Amino acid sequence: MAQLHDSHVTIDITGMTCAACSARVETVLSRQPGVIEARVSLPLERADVSVSDAEAAAGLVKAIEDAGYHARLRGESSADRRAAREAKAKEHAALRSRTQGLAALATLLALPFLIDMTRMMITGEHTPAIPPLMQAVLATIVQIVCGARFYRGAFAALRSGFANMDVLVAVGTSAAYGVSLYNLLSDRVHHGGGLYFEASVTVITFLLIGKVLEGKARSGAGAALEALAHAVPQTATRIVGGLEANVDVASLKAGYIVLVRPGAQVPADGTITEGVAAFNEALITGESLPISRGPGDRVVAGSVATGGSVHVSVTATGDDTRLQRIARLIEDADIARSPVQQLADRISAVFVPAVLVIALLAGIGWYLARGDGEVAMLVAVAVLVVACPCALGLATPIALVAGANAAAKAGLIVTDHSALEAAGRVTRIAFDKTGTLTRGLPAVAAIAASDRRQVLGLAAALASRSDHPLDRALVQQASEDGLALPAVADFTAISGGGLSGRIEKQVYRLGNGSFLRAQGVEATQLDALISGEDFRKAGSIAYLARDREVLGAFGFADEPRPQVGETLAGLEKLGVAVTVLSGDRTEAVQAFARQFGLQDARAGLTPEEKIRSVHDMMEAGAVLGVVGDGINDAPALRAADLGMAMGTGTDAAKAAASVTLARPDPRLVPAMVRAGRATRATIAQNLAFAFLFNGIGIPLAAMGKLTPALAGAAMALSSVSVVLNAWRLARRDFAPGNDHSERQG
């Protein structure tokens, strides 16, 4: 079953070797009936295709395979996806094994040539020590056996009307090999005809060695993400009628009771019904210290129990678990191209044909100048080999993938790789306050009453019948004060207003100012109670009244997260300005801003006003990142250059954002900025490598200053340099507290 979300299909592809390959697949897909848009990623080995209907997806795999590649529709369920990943991993392992074997064979056969070339360079002699016939035998094995993959790739490319790296390699090495074989068989060796078998042999050898190194670097870069996909156990211990039964995790359903022993992983999201244990949730939250959980507490699939056994009532299984949702976000990461990548793609698309023309012109020029066809051929071969655009095509996407992997290790789930570039350019971060910079759990911050304990007890008695966060805060405060709550009769809850009930024959009402004014309470009574300084930082206020007499007022404040100070200091260190966009009361927002020395804090904003503020800041020249957690933040998250959602936020916020903070730690925001800057630096370095090798190598080859063998080594080195540089980025640690990772190099 294809993955179809809003007419979207994801296809895993193997066999692409360079940017020209991915461009060719993209073009092939774009030409298929019903395809609206196709995007292909070389590092991710995948295509994201928008189609007009489900039927249009049927022919996509065949079209890719007709172009010379292997393709597989990505499954819908986690089991299908895991099977596909495992099959793909086996394919990659087999390909790496074959490549290593071919590289070893080519190296063994190339050693005599390399030793002889070194001898001639040291002694100044120009007569090869290897007999011509032996040269031909060794080169023929390398050309046919070790070079077969390049011929297959070139044939598939030309059949589809494109030219890729394999075309350059096949044409260049075949020319060197063919001329040498012709000179040998026609006995021209003894009449001035040269043998250039070493050119084709060394080029193929260097390329295969480069492919081995590139494969190792690529496989290492994705290790952090694969850990999520394999984190849940395959079996679970289910409790049925008091007895234990080992069952497949896939058979679990909501409501089943499972036993989790010390050292075991939780097989599914659920709620503890019996027992107490500590849980290591580092894989999900990044928190290394175990967290104690007991009856009523929630646990997540993949966490590890220690110090006790618990019974867990399953609430979510399979694709619905938090772990699988995170894994899916990573696996479905958008491969939208950045402006830099779009430029590289446009260059790569015309690069191969341009190189073929340059090689032809260089060969003709040398032939006209020297009248020597062999020299002209060798110059053309060198141009073809050194000009391969692999490094250019890989420069940006491999860095974005590596940056996303490094960010994932820190607890940042990047669902749009282009967000890394935006994070590297961001100049201002706009935070939502409640639930983002604060815990999102209100607490009683101020009480105004003639008899504090009595008024709190009465209010908490009404509040105990409600599950509203403010009511729970009142009950919590009464519990901390050790108050016994009186009984409530005739309880009524008025949505959006307040509560009422009878306590000891008196009717009491608890609610906001509008609710009580509607009951006939005078506004002057309400205003008089909250005139004190303690109420200035309150985000919400509730009043308790008996008939029309106000007995007391309660101010609620949302406590700042403990990491806020460090977060703001980290952003200031990075030179990033901070704005707060909040829907809370002006007094509460201003009190919060004063506490942390914030100069730009905007209060009482509706979602529409948040959007307007976002547009105003962007029009003023800011590269803006927005951080939020609620449904009301979703429009602003989507409108900003960079949207970051708290992992504890609503699904709407996470869907609108391009980055999700896996744990509620605002310090991940400056960590994202550091990861973005490091990614942009890596892209710049990679492009510099690519342009340096091509920009210097092509003119040198065209001027006859570069032999085909050296050209092959230079081309292979350029691709390896780009991939290893990205691998270095993937191994970086951007977790909060590791600010030294901002340093480059």
C-alpha positions as MATLAB code, in Angstrom:
seq = 'MAQLHDSHVTIDITGMTCAACSARVETVLSRQPGVIEARVSLPLERADVSVSDAEAAAGLVKAIEDAGYHARLRGESSADRRAAREAKAKEHAALRSRTQGLAALATLLALPFLIDMTRMMITGEHTPAIPPLMQAVLATIVQIVCGARFYRGAFAALRSGFANMDVLVAVGTSAAYGVSLYNLLSDRVHHGGGLYFEASVTVITFLLIGKVLEGKARSGAGAALEALAHAVPQTATRIVGGLEANVDVASLKAGYIVLVRPGAQVPADGTITEGVAAFNEALITGESLPISRGPGDRVVAGSVATGGSVHVSVTATGDDTRLQRIARLIEDADIARSPVQQLADRISAVFVPAVLVIALLAGIGWYLARGDGEVAMLVAVAVLVVACPCALGLATPIALVAGANAAAKAGLIVTDHSALEAAGRVTRIAFDKTGTLTRGLPAVAAIAASDRRQVLGLAAALASRSDHPLDRALVQQASEDGLALPAVADFTAISGGGLSGRIEKQVYRLGNGSFLRAQGVEATQLDALISGEDFRKAGSIAYLARDREVLGAFGFADEPRPQVGETLAGLEKLGVAVTVLSGDRTEAVQAFARQFGLQDARAGLTPEEKIRSVHDMMEAGAVLGVVGDGINDAPALRAADLGMAMGTGTDAAKAAASVTLARPDPRLVPAMVRAGRATRATIAQNLAFAFLFNGIGIPLAAMGKLTPALAGAAMALSSVSVVLNAWRLARRDFAPGNDHSERQG';
ca = [
       0.000    0.000    0.000;
       1.479    3.373   -0.916;
       1.731    6.143    1.579;
      -1.071    8.450    0.491;
      -1.693   11.563    2.551;
      -3.442   14.378    0.701;
      -2.517   12.626   -2.578;
       1.099   12.221   -1.561;
       3.276    9.212   -2.353;
       6.697    8.406   -0.902;
       8.924    6.043   -2.871;
      12.228    4.613   -1.663;
      14.821    4.417   -4.458;
      18.158    2.636   -4.696;
      20.784    2.853   -7.400;
      21.157    6.635   -7.705;
      24.825    7.624   -7.757;
      24.930   11.376   -8.375;
      22.900   14.571   -8.664;
      22.262   13.909  -12.352;
      20.626   10.606  -11.353;
      18.238   12.271   -8.918;
      17.461   14.988  -11.478;
      16.735   12.307  -14.070;
      14.385   10.390  -11.766;
      12.635   13.641  -10.905;
      12.111   14.421  -14.571;
      10.870   10.897  -15.303;
       8.351   11.109  -12.452;
       7.199   14.594  -13.455;
       6.319   13.279  -16.911;
       4.000   10.560  -15.564;
       0.225   11.029  -15.933;
      -1.436   12.410  -12.816;
       1.781   13.675  -11.211;
       1.450   17.214   -9.868;
       4.932   17.585   -8.408;
       7.921   15.298   -7.804;
      10.918   15.890   -5.572;
      13.814   13.466   -5.309;
      16.519   13.409   -2.636;
      19.828   11.711   -3.398;
      21.046   11.415    0.257;
      17.642   10.162    1.486;
      17.285    7.914   -1.590;
      13.654    8.776   -1.849;
      11.036   10.546   -3.953;
       8.096   12.560   -2.644;
       5.398   12.757   -5.310;
       2.115   14.684   -5.284;
      -0.475   12.915   -7.409;
      -3.971   13.805   -8.516;
      -5.441   10.489   -7.324;
      -4.443    7.114   -5.882;
      -4.540    5.410   -9.281;
      -1.828    7.739  -10.571;
       0.639    6.179   -8.120;
       0.444    2.753   -9.724;
       2.860    3.385  -12.577;
       5.472    5.394  -10.679;
       7.585    2.440   -9.534;
       7.659    0.982  -13.053;
       8.701    4.348  -14.494;
      11.623    4.549  -12.060;
      12.693    0.976  -12.742;
      12.475    1.574  -16.503;
      14.924    4.430  -15.927;
      17.407    1.935  -14.465;
      16.811    2.147  -10.708;
      15.107    0.049   -8.040;
      12.019    1.501   -6.352;
       9.581    0.532   -3.612;
       6.423    2.292   -2.421;
       6.736    3.197    1.238;
       4.239    1.343    3.412;
       1.519    2.930    5.479;
       1.832    0.988    8.747;
       4.850    0.903   11.044;
       5.225   -2.831   10.350;
       5.317   -2.241    6.588;
       7.808    0.559    7.025;
      10.025   -1.510    9.273;
      10.004   -4.347    6.741;
      10.887   -1.876    3.993;
      13.708   -0.397    6.074;
      15.093   -3.827    6.818;
      14.937   -4.803    3.141;
      16.617   -1.545    2.187;
      19.294   -2.067    4.818;
      19.983   -5.541    3.402;
      20.237   -4.108   -0.089;
      22.663   -1.458    1.112;
      24.720   -4.034    2.995;
      24.881   -6.252   -0.083;
      25.824   -3.295   -2.280;
      28.536   -2.189    0.167;
      29.863   -5.741    0.287;
      29.990   -5.954   -3.521;
      31.581   -2.533   -3.783;
      34.208   -3.430   -1.189;
      34.982   -6.648   -3.049;
      35.290   -4.863   -6.378;
      37.390   -2.117   -4.812;
      39.719   -4.721   -3.283;
      40.045   -6.529   -6.621;
      40.659   -3.306   -8.515;
      43.264   -2.202   -5.962;
      45.064   -5.529   -6.221;
      45.156   -5.324  -10.015;
      46.120   -1.641   -9.970;
      49.071   -2.141   -7.604;
      51.508   -3.197  -10.366;
      50.612   -0.062  -12.325;
      50.936    2.188   -9.269;
      54.279    0.642   -8.288;
      55.567    0.980  -11.835;
      54.359    4.590  -12.081;
      56.125    5.391   -8.797;
      59.322    3.743  -10.020;
      59.297    5.743  -13.238;
      58.690    8.996  -11.338;
      61.635    8.313   -9.007;
      64.110    7.067  -11.614;
      63.030    9.272  -14.488;
      62.627    6.274  -16.793;
      59.688    6.224  -19.213;
      59.653    2.534  -20.148;
      57.067    0.452  -18.262;
      58.399   -2.667  -16.549;
      55.077   -4.477  -16.967;
      54.870   -6.384  -20.268;
      52.203   -4.957  -22.625;
      50.203   -8.183  -22.710;
      50.070   -8.341  -18.902;
      48.930   -4.719  -18.816;
      46.112   -5.591  -21.205;
      45.012   -8.604  -19.150;
      44.960   -6.666  -15.863;
      43.193   -3.675  -17.418;
      40.610   -5.867  -19.159;
      39.604   -7.494  -15.851;
      39.292   -4.106  -14.178;
      37.405   -2.577  -17.109;
      34.903   -5.405  -17.549;
      34.463   -6.750  -14.005;
      35.117   -3.774  -11.763;
      33.827   -1.154  -14.194;
      30.604   -2.987  -15.106;
      28.546   -0.908  -12.655;
      29.523    2.282  -14.474;
      28.520    0.813  -17.838;
      25.161   -0.306  -16.462;
      24.512    3.142  -15.027;
      25.595    4.876  -18.232;
      23.400    2.646  -20.388;
      20.348    3.262  -18.212;
      20.980    7.012  -18.264;
      21.439    7.244  -22.027;
      18.395    5.033  -22.607;
      16.329    7.641  -20.741;
      17.907   10.497  -22.680;
      20.131   11.773  -19.859;
      23.824   11.840  -19.065;
      25.132   11.286  -15.543;
      28.417   10.596  -13.765;
      28.464    7.027  -15.048;
      28.436    8.348  -18.618;
      31.531   10.452  -17.941;
      33.347    7.547  -16.312;
      32.344    5.014  -18.966;
      33.321    7.301  -21.865;
      36.591    8.410  -20.281;
      37.908    5.019  -19.168;
      36.704    3.296  -22.349;
      38.606    5.834  -24.434;
      41.860    5.249  -22.522;
      41.392    1.486  -22.547;
      40.239    1.331  -26.167;
      43.111    3.352  -27.619;
      45.614    1.304  -25.609;
      44.102   -1.979  -26.767;
      44.058   -0.740  -30.366;
      47.708    0.240  -30.222;
      48.614   -3.155  -28.751;
      46.633   -5.286  -31.186;
      47.712   -3.297  -34.241;
      51.360   -3.486  -33.167;
      51.585    0.315  -33.009;
      53.363    0.081  -29.630;
      56.649   -0.477  -31.459;
      55.954    2.453  -33.786;
      55.274    5.203  -31.275;
      51.815    4.166  -30.140;
      51.396    4.451  -26.367;
      49.652    2.274  -23.775;
      47.431    4.056  -21.265;
      45.932    1.104  -19.472;
      47.056    2.585  -16.144;
      44.728    5.541  -16.726;
      41.531    3.461  -16.942;
      42.654    1.086  -14.173;
      43.530    3.780  -11.640;
      40.437    5.870  -12.390;
      38.076    2.930  -11.761;
      40.061    1.933   -8.670;
      39.939    5.430   -7.140;
      36.226    5.707   -7.876;
      35.429    2.384   -6.197;
      37.510    3.282   -3.137;
      35.632    6.568   -2.992;
      32.314    4.709   -3.167;
      33.357    2.495   -0.241;
      34.231    5.510    1.925;
      31.096    7.353    0.845;
      28.906    4.369    1.753;
      30.442    4.125    5.229;
      29.950    7.841    5.850;
      26.333    7.788    4.686;
      25.424    4.770    6.804;
      26.952    6.387    9.891;
      24.994    9.605    9.416;
      21.573    7.928    9.840;
      22.289    5.860   12.939;
      20.616    8.310   15.352;
      17.297    8.152   13.508;
      17.250    4.385   13.098;
      17.404    4.016   16.894;
      13.826    5.307   17.174;
      12.463    2.825   14.694;
      13.791   -0.181   16.629;
      13.157    1.034   20.176;
       9.975   -0.897   20.961;
      10.174   -4.594   21.963;
       8.533   -7.198   19.759;
       6.839   -9.106   22.600;
       4.961   -8.141   25.745;
       3.702   -9.840   28.912;
      -0.085   -9.526   29.007;
      -2.100  -10.124   32.198;
      -5.234  -12.180   31.477;
      -7.347  -13.352   34.401;
      -4.405  -12.922   36.758;
      -2.139  -15.064   34.567;
       0.820  -13.970   32.463;
       0.997  -14.623   28.715;
       3.730  -13.682   26.272;
       2.139  -12.048   23.230;
       3.226  -10.201   20.121;
       3.222   -6.438   20.664;
       1.314   -6.052   17.405;
      -1.642   -7.916   19.001;
      -2.034   -5.439   21.886;
      -5.185   -3.324   21.997;
      -6.342   -0.385   24.085;
      -7.500   -1.560   27.507;
      -5.213   -4.603   27.693;
      -3.122   -4.877   30.869;
       0.588   -5.590   30.419;
       3.299   -6.321   32.968;
       6.540   -4.355   32.768;
       9.360   -5.782   34.876;
      12.594   -4.014   35.926;
      14.930   -3.630   32.967;
      12.146   -4.180   30.421;
      10.895   -1.707   27.864;
       7.314   -0.476   27.886;
       5.687   -2.077   24.820;
       2.964    0.538   24.273;
       1.762    3.892   25.580;
      -0.404    3.455   28.654;
      -1.381    4.344   32.217;
      -0.033    2.598   35.313;
      -2.778    0.789   37.215;
      -0.648   -0.978   39.810;
       2.880   -0.661   41.174;
       5.604    1.986   41.222;
       8.792    2.123   39.147;
      11.316    4.589   37.782;
      11.408    5.008   34.009;
      14.293    6.036   31.825;
      12.685    8.070   29.040;
      15.903    9.417   27.538;
      15.044    8.122   24.078;
      11.841   10.170   24.090;
      12.560   13.169   26.300;
      16.355   13.350   26.371;
      16.257   13.342   30.190;
      18.907   10.913   31.414;
      17.635   10.596   35.023;
      14.888    8.007   35.670;
      11.479    9.466   36.539;
       9.299    7.848   39.209;
       5.831    6.806   38.025;
       2.922    5.316   39.947;
      -0.792    4.520   39.581;
      -2.509    7.021   37.304;
       0.728    8.179   35.664;
       1.289    7.773   31.959;
       4.222    5.897   30.448;
       5.414    5.857   26.848;
       6.479    3.010   24.597;
      10.222    2.524   24.478;
      10.948    3.786   28.007;
      12.803    1.387   30.334;
      11.524    0.472   33.801;
      13.905    0.270   36.768;
      13.431   -0.398   40.468;
      10.024   -2.033   40.324;
       7.326   -3.811   38.336;
       4.127   -2.164   37.154;
       0.878   -3.088   35.478;
       0.093   -0.784   32.544;
      -3.289   -0.314   30.897;
      -2.613    0.142   27.194;
      -3.910    3.391   25.692;
      -2.098    3.478   22.327;
      -0.320    0.862   20.250;
       1.607    0.595   17.008;
       1.465    3.699   14.845;
      -0.471    5.619   17.524;
       2.305    5.546   20.146;
       4.275    8.699   20.754;
       7.491    6.967   19.753;
       6.100    5.882   16.393;
       4.658    9.330   15.754;
       8.116   10.820   16.297;
       9.712    8.150   14.117;
       7.168    8.889   11.407;
       7.868   12.609   11.584;
      11.556   11.887   11.044;
      10.980    9.345    8.296;
       8.562   11.641    6.473;
      10.813   14.696    6.831;
      10.080   17.124    4.018;
      12.814   17.249    1.378;
      11.878   20.701    0.135;
      14.903   22.296   -1.428;
      16.630   25.369   -0.074;
      17.632   28.209   -2.441;
      21.242   27.000   -2.294;
      20.179   23.475   -3.265;
      18.017   24.780   -6.105;
      21.067   26.576   -7.503;
      23.209   23.439   -7.202;
      20.501   21.369   -8.909;
      20.300   23.803  -11.829;
      24.074   23.681  -12.216;
      24.156   19.878  -12.021;
      21.386   19.529  -14.607;
      23.508   21.184  -17.320;
      26.911   20.190  -15.990;
      27.313   16.777  -17.621;
      26.386   17.910  -21.158;
      28.623   20.958  -20.712;
      31.559   18.781  -19.640;
      31.103   16.529  -22.667;
      31.326   19.617  -24.880;
      34.392   20.937  -23.005;
      36.132   17.559  -23.306;
      35.384   17.435  -27.035;
      36.637   20.973  -27.602;
      39.751   20.355  -25.495;
      40.517   17.197  -27.474;
      40.008   18.966  -30.810;
      42.129   21.886  -29.670;
      45.019   19.676  -28.643;
      44.778   17.670  -31.855;
      44.890   20.820  -33.958;
      47.809   22.191  -31.924;
      49.906   19.039  -31.702;
      48.549   16.762  -34.379;
      48.698   13.895  -31.901;
      45.428   11.998  -31.516;
      46.563   10.094  -28.445;
      47.482   13.234  -26.521;
      44.177   14.811  -27.511;
      42.338   11.727  -26.326;
      44.107   11.684  -22.960;
      43.292   15.349  -22.374;
      39.629   14.716  -23.175;
      39.587   11.695  -20.850;
      41.104   13.720  -18.007;
      38.463   16.435  -18.447;
      35.653   13.871  -18.424;
      36.908   12.140  -15.290;
      37.788   15.160  -13.146;
      34.544   16.999  -13.926;
      32.090   14.569  -12.377;
      29.495   16.700  -10.523;
      28.879   14.266   -7.661;
      30.337   16.554   -5.000;
      28.322   19.521   -6.267;
      25.068   17.574   -6.217;
      25.725   16.128   -2.759;
      27.020   19.309   -1.132;
      23.737   20.746    0.143;
      21.408   17.746    0.646;
      23.962   15.578    2.456;
      24.679   18.481    4.838;
      20.957   19.007    5.502;
      20.472   15.312    6.249;
      23.518   15.288    8.536;
      22.338   18.436   10.305;
      18.881   16.912   10.845;
      20.481   13.782   12.315;
      22.650   15.821   14.681;
      19.608   17.891   15.704;
      17.614   14.699   16.376;
      20.260   13.508   18.828;
      19.807   16.774   20.736;
      16.011   16.350   20.874;
      15.011   18.394   17.816;
      12.778   16.595   15.324;
      13.296   18.371   11.997;
      10.385   17.578    9.657;
      11.500   20.001    6.933;
      15.217   19.884    6.211;
      15.191   23.371    4.715;
      14.337   24.608    8.242;
      17.989   24.052    9.133;
      19.027   26.759    6.702;
      16.381   29.098    8.108;
      17.610   28.352   11.648;
      21.126   29.272   10.573;
      19.924   32.673    9.326;
      17.399   33.497   12.060;
      17.831   36.917   13.718;
      14.792   36.991   16.031;
      12.804   34.387   17.969;
       9.185   35.081   18.958;
       7.986   32.924   21.874;
       4.467   32.165   22.955;
       4.440   32.450   26.763;
       1.966   29.991   28.252;
       3.092   26.389   27.876;
       6.242   27.437   26.033;
       8.255   29.659   28.352;
       6.027   28.647   31.257;
       4.946   25.222   32.472;
       1.383   25.658   31.243;
       0.109   24.587   34.686;
      -1.321   27.516   36.667;
      -0.711   27.836   40.394;
      -2.288   30.125   42.994;
      -0.037   33.177   43.143;
      -2.154   35.610   45.186;
      -5.163   35.492   47.546;
      -7.102   38.522   48.749;
      -9.570   37.767   51.580;
     -10.340   38.810   55.119;
     -10.071   35.179   56.233;
      -7.631   33.455   53.851;
      -8.117   29.861   55.053;
     -11.905   30.008   55.186;
     -12.271   31.614   51.744;
      -9.749   29.224   50.175;
     -11.554   26.238   51.717;
     -14.928   27.345   50.353;
     -13.518   28.043   46.891;
     -11.615   24.746   46.802;
     -14.787   22.868   47.807;
     -16.530   24.180   44.675;
     -13.388   23.689   42.571;
     -13.035   20.047   43.645;
     -16.072   19.218   41.499;
     -14.373   20.570   38.332;
     -11.373   19.491   36.250;
     -10.511   22.957   34.921;
      -6.758   23.757   35.398;
      -7.530   26.808   37.573;
      -9.877   24.770   39.743;
      -7.269   22.043   40.128;
      -4.787   24.714   41.211;
      -7.175   25.869   43.981;
      -7.627   22.318   45.233;
      -3.853   21.788   45.171;
      -3.292   24.971   47.186;
      -5.936   23.954   49.761;
      -4.266   20.548   50.078;
      -0.876   22.173   50.642;
      -2.447   24.363   53.342;
      -3.923   21.276   55.011;
      -7.539   22.393   54.668;
     -10.564   20.108   55.078;
     -13.131   20.878   52.398;
     -16.835   21.208   53.235;
     -19.504   19.292   51.321;
     -21.151   20.883   48.273;
     -24.773   20.404   47.202;
     -26.665   21.547   44.109;
     -23.423   21.938   42.194;
     -23.618   23.627   38.767;
     -20.872   24.430   36.252;
     -21.434   27.203   33.719;
     -19.184   26.739   30.681;
     -16.741   29.612   30.227;
     -17.986   31.344   33.365;
     -17.792   29.656   36.719;
     -19.201   27.349   39.346;
     -21.995   27.538   41.871;
     -23.123   25.341   44.738;
     -24.729   25.230   48.140;
     -22.472   24.957   51.182;
     -24.161   24.870   54.593;
     -27.390   26.330   53.152;
     -25.561   29.279   51.531;
     -25.139   29.636   47.731;
     -21.573   30.377   46.664;
     -20.306   31.280   43.226;
     -16.741   30.961   41.930;
     -15.719   32.413   38.588;
     -14.277   35.239   36.560;
     -15.345   38.880   36.715;
     -17.791   38.655   33.835;
     -19.555   35.712   35.433;
     -20.001   37.440   38.763;
     -21.035   40.768   37.252;
     -23.772   38.860   35.401;
     -24.928   37.631   38.840;
     -25.317   41.225   40.054;
     -21.954   41.706   41.782;
     -20.711   45.297   41.477;
     -17.506   45.839   39.474;
     -16.114   48.143   42.173;
     -16.014   45.262   44.631;
     -14.029   43.169   42.174;
     -11.527   45.900   41.278;
     -10.879   46.775   44.919;
      -9.772   43.234   45.740;
      -7.115   42.967   43.002;
      -5.445   46.348   43.400;
      -2.479   44.847   45.246;
       0.942   44.241   43.697;
       0.582   40.451   44.046;
      -2.157   40.421   41.424;
      -0.139   42.285   38.771;
       1.646   39.110   37.682;
      -1.522   37.023   37.663;
      -2.465   35.673   34.260;
      -6.004   34.781   35.382;
      -8.207   35.909   38.268;
     -11.188   34.195   39.912;
     -13.543   35.509   42.573;
     -15.620   33.842   45.301;
     -18.980   35.451   46.104;
     -21.867   34.689   48.476;
     -25.057   36.054   47.003;
     -23.858   39.487   45.789;
     -21.032   39.874   48.294;
     -17.465   39.207   47.108;
     -15.555   37.236   49.750;
     -12.182   36.911   48.058;
     -10.090   36.899   44.903;
      -7.516   34.429   43.629;
      -4.715   35.265   41.238;
      -3.205   32.468   39.136;
       0.214   32.565   37.550;
       1.935   30.139   35.281;
       5.409   29.397   36.622;
       8.299   29.971   34.197;
      10.154   26.877   33.086;
      13.431   26.605   35.008;
      15.472   26.773   31.781;
      14.087   30.138   30.589;
      16.978   32.230   31.922;
      19.551   29.972   30.285;
      17.551   29.964   27.052;
      17.438   33.752   26.810;
      21.118   34.045   27.710;
      21.965   31.500   25.013;
      20.046   33.421   22.361;
      21.637   36.689   23.438;
      25.066   35.058   23.112;
      24.143   34.040   19.572;
      23.042   37.587   18.750;
      19.385   36.584   18.323;
      16.729   39.049   19.549;
      13.711   37.803   21.527;
      10.035   38.775   21.420;
       7.138   37.399   23.475;
       3.748   37.095   21.760;
       1.067   36.193   24.305;
      -2.682   36.145   24.637;
      -2.434   36.619   28.419;
      -3.326   39.726   30.422;
      -1.024   42.708   29.937;
      -0.116   42.816   33.634;
       0.931   39.154   33.680;
       3.017   39.444   30.524;
       4.713   42.622   31.726;
       5.543   40.988   35.063;
       7.061   38.036   33.212;
       9.047   40.383   30.961;
      10.402   42.330   33.934;
      11.486   39.100   35.614;
      13.725   38.202   32.668;
      14.624   41.657   31.374;
      12.701   41.289   28.101;
      12.198   44.524   26.171;
       9.657   43.313   23.582;
       6.683   41.509   25.160;
       3.251   41.837   23.550;
       0.120   40.823   25.476;
      -3.563   40.162   24.857;
      -2.988   39.007   21.270;
      -5.561   37.048   19.306;
      -4.283   34.500   16.728;
      -4.935   37.106   14.031;
      -2.926   39.701   15.935;
      -0.081   37.214   16.394;
      -0.004   36.692   12.636;
       0.043   40.468   12.105;
       2.961   40.805   14.526;
       4.830   38.027   12.727;
       4.354   39.712    9.345;
       5.380   43.099   10.764;
       8.647   41.706   12.135;
       9.433   39.895    8.902;
       8.653   42.976    6.801;
      11.023   44.917    9.071;
      13.804   42.607    7.922;
      13.887   39.958   10.633;
      14.526   36.324    9.757;
      11.951   35.088   12.247;
      11.536   31.930   14.238;
       8.301   31.342   16.193;
       8.002   28.928   19.124;
       4.584   27.843   20.375;
       2.473   24.971   21.628;
      -1.205   25.748   21.130;
      -3.765   25.645   18.368;
      -3.802   29.441   18.454;
      -0.065   29.428   17.674;
      -0.395   27.272   14.543;
      -0.967   30.146   12.061;
       2.070   32.041   13.362;
       4.198   28.885   13.272;
       3.297   28.338    9.627;
       3.806   31.992    8.634;
       7.286   32.368   10.143;
      10.584   31.583    8.433;
      11.085   28.887   11.088;
       8.287   27.312   13.125;
       9.180   25.347   16.278;
       6.523   23.507   18.291;
       6.822   22.158   21.814;
       6.581   18.359   21.857;
       3.970   18.662   24.613;
       1.880   20.984   22.439;
      -1.188   20.339   20.339;
      -1.128   18.267   17.171;
      -2.136   21.373   15.210;
       0.941   23.261   16.420;
       3.257   20.360   15.601;
       1.705   19.956   12.160;
       2.193   23.649   11.398;
       5.813   23.735   12.567;
       8.864   22.475   10.704;
      10.684   21.545   13.936;
       9.330   19.799   17.035;
      11.049   20.018   20.416;
      10.966   16.417   21.653;
      10.919   17.555   25.288;
       9.568   20.726   26.951;
      12.974   22.419   27.249;
      13.210   25.904   25.678;
      17.016   25.579   25.652;
      16.491   23.478   22.532;
      15.688   26.708   20.674;
      19.246   28.122   20.839;
      20.438   24.552   20.187;
      18.448   24.647   16.926;
      20.062   27.938   15.977;
      23.516   26.448   16.594;
      22.628   23.365   14.539;
      21.354   25.579   11.736;
      24.492   27.706   11.691;
      26.696   24.625   11.699;
      24.658   23.170    8.825;
      24.982   26.349    6.776;
      28.715   26.386    7.432;
      28.947   22.756    6.316;
      26.988   23.530    3.135;
      29.359   26.408    2.377;
      32.370   24.182    3.001;
      30.927   21.412    0.823;
      30.180   23.777   -2.039;
      33.693   25.193   -1.689;
      35.116   21.667   -1.949;
      32.973   20.939   -5.010;
      33.718   24.175   -6.853;
      37.390   24.034   -5.871;
      37.897   20.562   -7.307;
      35.855   21.244  -10.444;
      36.979   24.828  -10.905;
      40.662   23.940  -10.696;
      40.532   20.402  -12.073;
      38.741   21.079  -15.359;
      41.091   23.867  -16.559;
      44.148   21.858  -15.491;
      42.888   18.805  -17.342;
      42.019   20.854  -20.433;
      45.545   22.346  -20.411;
      47.062   18.879  -20.269;
      48.369   19.350  -16.722;
      46.363   16.495  -15.244;
      46.617   12.846  -16.234;
      43.466   10.696  -16.304;
      44.707    8.768  -13.264;
      45.194   11.914  -11.196;
      41.869   13.243  -12.475;
      40.103   10.124  -11.186;
      41.753   10.464   -7.787;
      40.782   14.138   -7.582;
      37.166   13.442   -8.520;
      36.836   10.632   -5.995;
      38.492   12.783   -3.330;
      36.012   15.622   -3.912;
      32.981   13.376   -3.308;
      34.571   11.726   -0.295;
      35.514   15.125    1.157;
      31.930   16.354    0.913;
      30.439   13.230    2.511;
      33.039   13.003    5.289;
      32.532   16.689    6.073;
      28.795   16.041    6.420;
      29.520   12.974    8.552;
      31.542   15.199   10.862;
      28.459   17.415   11.245;
      26.220   14.417   11.978;
      28.490   13.454   14.875;
      28.285   16.904   16.510;
      26.438   17.363   19.806;
      24.070   20.358   19.933;
      22.292   19.346   23.137;
      21.745   22.109   25.722;
      24.892   22.618   27.759;
      27.179   21.837   24.816;
      27.482   25.419   23.572;
      31.057   24.737   22.531;
      29.586   22.952   19.507;
      28.977   26.417   18.058;
      32.649   26.481   17.180;
      33.302   25.311   13.688;
      35.948   22.918   12.512;
];
